[in-house]
Amino acid sequence: MRIGIIGAGHAGVEAARVASEKGASVVVFSGEQVLPYYRPRLVALAFGQVDFSAIQIKPLSWYEQAKIELRLNTPVLAIDPLKKQVSTASGTEPFDGLIMASGGVPVMPDFSRDGGEFVMPLWNITHALEIRKRIRKGSRLVIVGGGILGIEAALHAIEAGMEVCIIELMNRLMPIQFGSRASCALLRRLEEKGIRVLLGSGISGAIRKADKVTLELANGESCDAELCLVSIGARPDKALAASAKLPCERGMIVDEFLKTPVPGCYAAGDVIQFEGITRCSMKESTAQGKLAALNLISSIEGTTGQRYVPETIPLSFRSKDFEIYSIGETASPGVEEHLLDGSTETLIRALVIKEGVPVGVQMVGTREGFDSYAAEVKKARKN
Ligand SMILES: Cc1cc2nc3c(=O)[nH]c(=O)nc-3n(C[C@H](O)[C@H](O)[C@H](O)COP(=O)(O)OP(=O)(O)OC[C@H]3O[C@@H](n4cnc5c(N)ncnc54)[C@H](O)[C@@H]3O)c2cc1C
């Protein structure tokens, strides 16, 4: 049995591991030139805190021993799902089954074009190495987007000695994950680290100069930077699937077995849309990669597959003395927030209660009790 996997990220590598363990002959096509890596660790690589060898998912010898044929620098140009064919610059070859694991691509706003080489995302190894070349003590970094990736980049950049400013469109940080008090505590903690945060600020334009970019804010102010990182989210990379006429909305549509409507063609990771939702999660991509491989093999062997049940994964982030955790809902009409013992202006332990049941918990600056409250929230969600 020969299986072709398109994309060598967390979903693709896990699918390859499982398929090869089940005895399949596996080819993984990667559009990138380097061994598959832990994408979340790109931040540490970009700001000079680790080298590439520290972020590889597996060493080259692992693929060789597992008899996984990893084809680096081999972007798939087209697929024929019905014939299970994959076309690359070297030609077209047939498989018994395909797994699409092409991941996501960063969302870039219009002003990024005018900012030229000074404005970029941090999404792949090329971006990380480019950023790394530009790290200078005292140089100015603007991060557009105050979500978790923007915050993480800001903390690493401060550690690398840069002057850092986060520009966030919303009036407070991470409003989906944190209530107003927790958002405020988060803001204070970032400011204590020397990170400037501009809230409620959109960018209306960028002017590229010889050695910097000037970002024009919608309120008429402007901000100069030697580097601007855009961190406003990602969307599924569904181009290949769409051109093969596989059904796509925001992402590639799969059923509860991670199967596309074409038999023998499965998908996993950030590229998929499942039950109307697209996700961006290393843990879920890995779980989906495993299940897509098991279910593809089951379908070829004529046995029944397993259903995918998405997990409620908490936001859990710690970098030295900076830590934030969140799961479930924030306060809203009919949903109250209670501060737990030990809360202060910069340390928050908040429980969100709906009809007497915990439906959310948020912590800033501590993790005390988070896991047990999170378990209650997960239980309440299942009932
Ligand atoms: C800086 C950063 C920090 C993050 N931090 C976290 C975190 O803390 N926790 C968390 O859960 N998630 C985090 N994420 C998100 C997480 O990395 C993704 O959810 C995860 O990588 C998705 O895995 P995937 O296998 O679906 O796709 P990806 O890891 O994106 O891999 C897809 C691969 O497919 C390749 N590809 C695409 N098209 C083709 C083609 N036509 N031919 C061949 N190859 C192709 C791409 O080049 C890519 O290498 C972070 C992401 C970034 C960028």
The ligand as an SDF file (V2000), in Angstrom:
LIG
                    3D

 53 58  0  0  0  0  0  0  0  0999 V2000
    5.2350   31.2370   15.1640 C   0  0  0  0  0  0  0  0  0  0  0  0
    4.1540   30.2440   15.4310 C   0  0  0  0  0  0  0  0  0  0  0  0
    3.8720   29.8620   16.7480 C   0  0  0  0  0  0  0  0  0  0  0  0
    2.8580   28.9440   16.9960 C   0  0  0  0  0  0  0  0  0  0  0  0
    2.6180   28.5780   18.2870 N   0  0  0  0  0  0  0  0  0  0  0  0
    1.6920   27.6300   18.5490 C   0  0  0  0  0  0  0  0  0  0  0  0
    1.4810   27.1400   19.8760 C   0  0  0  0  0  0  0  0  0  0  0  0
    2.1130   27.6090   20.8210 O   0  0  0  0  0  0  0  0  0  0  0  0
    0.5700   26.1540   20.0620 N   0  0  0  0  0  0  0  0  0  0  0  0
   -0.1450   25.6080   19.0170 C   0  0  0  0  0  0  0  0  0  0  0  0
   -0.9520   24.6970   19.2230 O   0  0  0  0  0  0  0  0  0  0  0  0
    0.0290   26.0480   17.7540 N   0  0  0  0  0  0  0  0  0  0  0  0
    0.9140   27.0360   17.4880 C   0  0  0  0  0  0  0  0  0  0  0  0
    1.1140   27.4710   16.2150 N   0  0  0  0  0  0  0  0  0  0  0  0
    0.2700   26.8960   15.1460 C   0  0  0  0  0  0  0  0  0  0  0  0
    0.8160   25.5430   14.7180 C   0  0  0  0  0  0  0  0  0  0  0  0
    2.1520   25.6450   14.3810 O   0  0  0  0  0  0  0  0  0  0  0  0
   -0.0050   25.0290   13.5590 C   0  0  0  0  0  0  0  0  0  0  0  0
   -1.3340   24.8580   14.0030 O   0  0  0  0  0  0  0  0  0  0  0  0
    0.5530   23.6910   13.0390 C   0  0  0  0  0  0  0  0  0  0  0  0
    1.8470   23.8730   12.5420 O   0  0  0  0  0  0  0  0  0  0  0  0
   -0.3400   23.1250   11.9410 C   0  0  0  0  0  0  0  0  0  0  0  0
    0.2120   21.9310   11.4980 O   0  0  0  0  0  0  0  0  0  0  0  0
   -0.0750   21.4110   10.0320 P   0  0  0  0  0  0  0  0  0  0  0  0
    0.7120   20.1630    9.8600 O   0  0  0  0  0  0  0  0  0  0  0  0
   -1.5150   21.4020    9.7540 O   0  0  0  0  0  0  0  0  0  0  0  0
    0.5050   22.5550    9.0620 O   0  0  0  0  0  0  0  0  0  0  0  0
    1.9350   23.1920    8.9660 P   0  0  0  0  0  0  0  0  0  0  0  0
    2.7370   22.9830   10.1840 O   0  0  0  0  0  0  0  0  0  0  0  0
    1.6730   24.5990    8.5250 O   0  0  0  0  0  0  0  0  0  0  0  0
    2.6330   22.3830    7.7860 O   0  0  0  0  0  0  0  0  0  0  0  0
    2.1220   22.3900    6.4910 C   0  0  0  0  0  0  0  0  0  0  0  0
    3.2660   22.1440    5.5430 C   0  0  0  0  0  0  0  0  0  0  0  0
    2.7400   21.8790    4.2540 O   0  0  0  0  0  0  0  0  0  0  0  0
    3.5710   22.4960    3.3000 C   0  0  0  0  0  0  0  0  0  0  0  0
    2.8340   22.6450    2.0320 N   0  0  0  0  0  0  0  0  0  0  0  0
    1.8060   23.4720    1.7490 C   0  0  0  0  0  0  0  0  0  0  0  0
    1.4260   23.3050    0.4640 N   0  0  0  0  0  0  0  0  0  0  0  0
    2.2350   22.3600   -0.0690 C   0  0  0  0  0  0  0  0  0  0  0  0
    2.3480   21.7670   -1.3580 C   0  0  0  0  0  0  0  0  0  0  0  0
    1.5470   22.1250   -2.3560 N   0  0  0  0  0  0  0  0  0  0  0  0
    3.3090   20.8490   -1.5690 N   0  0  0  0  0  0  0  0  0  0  0  0
    4.1400   20.4570   -0.5600 C   0  0  0  0  0  0  0  0  0  0  0  0
    4.0850   20.9900    0.6800 N   0  0  0  0  0  0  0  0  0  0  0  0
    3.1420   21.9250    0.9270 C   0  0  0  0  0  0  0  0  0  0  0  0
    3.9250   23.8220    3.9560 C   0  0  0  0  0  0  0  0  0  0  0  0
    5.0600   24.3880    3.3450 O   0  0  0  0  0  0  0  0  0  0  0  0
    4.1800   23.3540    5.3870 C   0  0  0  0  0  0  0  0  0  0  0  0
    5.5150   22.9690    5.5500 O   0  0  0  0  0  0  0  0  0  0  0  0
    2.1150   28.3930   15.9220 C   0  0  0  0  0  0  0  0  0  0  0  0
    2.3930   28.7830   14.6090 C   0  0  0  0  0  0  0  0  0  0  0  0
    3.4020   29.6910   14.3620 C   0  0  0  0  0  0  0  0  0  0  0  0
    3.7080   30.1060   12.9470 C   0  0  0  0  0  0  0  0  0  0  0  0
  1  2  1  0
  2  3  1  0
  2 52  2  0
  3  4  2  0
  4  5  1  0
  4 50  1  0
  5  6  2  0
  6  7  1  0
  6 13  1  0
  7  8  2  0
  7  9  1  0
  9 10  1  0
 10 11  2  0
 10 12  1  0
 12 13  2  0
 13 14  1  0
 14 15  1  0
 14 50  1  0
 15 16  1  0
 16 17  1  0
 16 18  1  0
 18 19  1  0
 18 20  1  0
 20 21  1  0
 20 22  1  0
 22 23  1  0
 23 24  1  0
 24 25  2  0
 24 26  1  0
 24 27  1  0
 27 28  1  0
 28 29  2  0
 28 30  1  0
 28 31  1  0
 31 32  1  0
 32 33  1  0
 33 34  1  0
 33 48  1  0
 34 35  1  0
 35 36  1  0
 35 46  1  0
 36 37  1  0
 36 45  1  0
 37 38  2  0
 38 39  1  0
 39 40  1  0
 39 45  2  0
 40 41  1  0
 40 42  2  0
 42 43  1  0
 43 44  2  0
 44 45  1  0
 46 47  1  0
 46 48  1  0
 48 49  1  0
 50 51  2  0
 51 52  1  0
 52 53  1  0
M  END
$$$$
